Amino acid sequence: MIRHILFDLDNTLYSKIHNIEPDVDRRVTQFVADYLSISLEEAQEQRKRNIPTRYVTSTQWLMEEEGLKDINYYYSMVYPEDEAENLPPSPELRSFIESLPLPYAILTNSPMVHALTILRRLGVSDLFPFIIDIRENALLGKPHEGAYRNALAVLGAEPETTLFIDDSISCVEGFQKIGGQGILFDEFNEYPDWPHEKIRKLEEIRRFL
């Protein structure tokens, strides 16, 4: 029986058609290029080489190998205040979240400043009592096991009775590996051969509750 719900944030609580993540990715590449004094092409290649083969996030890589110290400056460049200005409010999402009969939380590989910006734009920032961001996980995000364990501890939950929804296959698989019930959010059916449970609309999670 499901007793708790964990949501991913980006491309899960809102549609990927709004291009929030591609814009973040572009700003990360620009930051890497500026920070390392290399071209955008070289920056992109460095990111591909190191992430995700060696690190979970660009932040972790830059801090551990490239000497990045000012994490606040990095986040201010990657997640500017106006980053989600084109993301519309979602009354439908609000109604859905309010109707959930179980405790829920957000687990994101983004920093809190980004999570709150997105949730405010969507009109649901007051509905989530727990937001476990990348800093709360010591910059070791999904699919690192510790990220899930920490989120479950915050929620007071067990993996076997927690439903986790994410648009990333590796993140869903990471949760499944610790015995959790991971559901792939595949909005546009990009993974038709995915062998496990998946949904294309958030409302579909009701059938698992």
Stockholm file with secondary structure:
# STOCKHOLM 1.0

chainA/1-209         MIRHILFDLDNTLYSKIHNIEPDVDRRVTQFVADYLSISLEEAQEQRKRNIPTRYVTSTQWLMEEEGLKDINYYYSMVYPEDEAENLPPSPELRSFIESLPLPYAILTNSPMVHALTILRRLGVSDLFPFIIDIRENALLGKPHEGAYRNALAVLGAEPETTLFIDDSISCVEGFQKIGGQGILFDEFNEYPDWPHEKIRKLEEIRRFL
#=GR chainA/1-209 SS CCCEEEECCTTTTSCGGGCHHHHHHHHHHHHHHHHHTCCHHHHHHHHHHHTTTTCSSHHHHHHHHSCCCCHHHHHHHHSCTTTTTTCCCCHHHHHHHHHCCSCEEEECSSCHHHHHHHHHHHTCTTSCSCEECTTTTTTCCTTSHHHHHHHHHHHTCCGGGEEEEESCHHHHHHHHHTTCEEEEECTTCCCTTCCSCEESSGGGGGGGC
#=GC SS_cons         CCCEEEECCTTTTSCGGGCHHHHHHHHHHHHHHHHHTCCHHHHHHHHHHHTTTTCSSHHHHHHHHSCCCCHHHHHHHHSCTTTTTTCCCCHHHHHHHHHCCSCEEEECSSCHHHHHHHHHHHTCTTSCSCEECTTTTTTCCTTSHHHHHHHHHHHTCCGGGEEEEESCHHHHHHHHHTTCEEEEECTTCCCTTCCSCEESSGGGGGGGC
//
